[in-house]
Amino acid sequence: MYFVTPRQLIFPGDVVATADSKVEGPVFLDNGRYRSLVVGLVEFRDDVVVIVPLEGTYRPKKGDLVVGYVTDVLATGWEVDIRSFMPAYLPVSEALHRHVDLETTPLTTFLNIGDVVVAKVKDVDLTDEYPVILTLKEERVGKVERGTVVEISPVKVPRVIGKKGSMLNTLMELSCDIVVGQNGRIWARCKDARDEVFLASLIKKIETESHVMGLTDRVKAEIEKWRAASTKAPENYK
């Protein structure tokens, strides 16, 4: 038995469902009822109630796609900031597709401090000095040469993607390359820099209004309005 409705905003202690229901997310059992541990949004996925936290930190998982900043160049790889409490490490062996003589070739030739990378989490081992190991040997990953990086709360990432990719597909109507990192960093590259600025504003809108019903349709309307205005009077948006 459920005590919540789809898209409902709930608070810590609110009753979600009885113990015989299927519930996922940050909840706890109290006298045969599931209660929420967080401020969150209710989603119904098939026969499962999912509590999506509206705030939180990024906890890396194997296979996650992330957007990171190189923060240090080490002897055999790079330290990368992925917005986690756990340090991330990108070894040379996971970044390059050919052998490199590290005694004669400085690693700054390939990546330097401040560079942006789209990477996959290859492994997470809390016993290592660098618990998170990254790799660039996957599709759609590598060094980012240009574009815009937008940061949002990691728990809002599912809203930016949308159900079955609906929100992300809507954003793609701007004809931009978009990579949504599970760590709450979103990289976008558009042909027109003005579109990148507009896209960034839409992403922040999704973050702040993630609880609003019909948000995907509202974002679609904003994009249609923007495209129409840009086509009619592009000089007004320079």
C-alpha positions, 0 to 999 in steps of 0.5 A, spaced: 500 500 500 502 506 497 501 513 501 504 517 496 503 519 489 507 520 482 512 527 483 510 528 490 515 532 494 516 528 500 520 530 507 524 526 512 520 522 516 514 522 511 510 515 510 512 512 503 508 505 503 507 499 507 513 494 508 510 489 503 511 494 497 517 495 493 520 501 495 527 503 492 532 509 495 533 512 501 528 510 506 527 506 513 522 501 516 518 504 522 513 499 525 511 496 518 512 502 514 517 505 509 519 512 511 523 517 507 530 519 510 531 525 505 527 531 502 526 527 495 521 526 489 517 520 488 517 516 482 513 510 480 517 505 475 513 499 473 511 496 480 516 500 484 516 506 488 523 510 487 525 516 492 529 520 488 533 525 493 533 532 491 540 534 494 546 529 495 553 528 493 556 524 488 558 517 490 562 514 484 560 507 481 563 502 476 561 504 469 559 511 471 560 517 465 563 523 469 566 530 467 572 531 470 578 537 471 585 535 471 588 537 478 595 534 478 600 531 473 603 525 477 609 520 475 604 515 471 598 519 470 593 524 472 589 526 478 582 528 476 577 532 480 570 528 479 566 532 485 567 526 489 570 525 496 574 520 493 580 522 489 580 519 482 586 517 478 587 516 470 593 512 469 597 513 462 595 506 460 588 508 461 588 514 457 593 513 451 592 508 446 600 507 444 606 506 448 609 512 451 616 513 454 615 517 460 622 518 461 623 522 454 615 524 454 612 529 459 605 527 460 603 534 460 604 533 452 597 529 453 593 532 459 595 538 463 592 541 469 586 545 468 584 540 462 577 537 462 576 530 460 570 526 459 571 519 462 568 512 465 569 510 472 573 503 471 573 501 478 572 503 485 576 500 490 576 504 497 583 500 499 587 504 494 590 511 495 586 513 489 580 509 490 577 511 483 580 509 477 578 512 470 579 510 463 578 514 456 578 507 453 571 507 451 566 510 446 564 518 447 570 519 452 577 523 452 579 530 452 574 536 451 577 541 447 572 546 447 565 547 449 561 549 456 561 545 462 555 546 467 554 544 474 548 541 477 547 537 483 548 530 482 541 527 484 538 532 479 542 528 473 536 523 472 531 529 471 536 532 466 536 525 462 528 524 463 524 518 463 527 514 457 531 520 455 525 524 454 528 531 457 535 529 454 532 528 447 528 535 448 535 539 449 538 535 443 533 539 439 538 545 439 543 541 435 548 541 440 553 535 443 551 534 450 554 529 455 551 528 462 556 526 467 553 522 473 557 527 477 553 532 476 557 536 470 554 536 463 558 538 457 555 541 451 558 544 445 554 547 440 555 551 433 553 557 436 556 560 442 549 563 444 546 556 444 551 554 449 549 560 453 542 558 452 542 551 453 546 552 460 540 556 462 535 551 461 539 546 464 539 550 471 532 551 470 531 544 470 535 543 476 531 548 480 524 546 477 525 539 477 519 537 481 515 541 477 509 537 473 510 538 465 517 541 465 519 537 459 514 540 455 515 547 458 523 546 456 521 544 449 516 550 448 522 555 451 527 551 445 522 553 440 521 560 442 529 561 442 529 558 435 524 562 432 527 568 435 534 566 433 531 565 426 527 571 425 532 576 428 539 573 430 542 580 431 538 581 437 541 575 440 549 577 439 
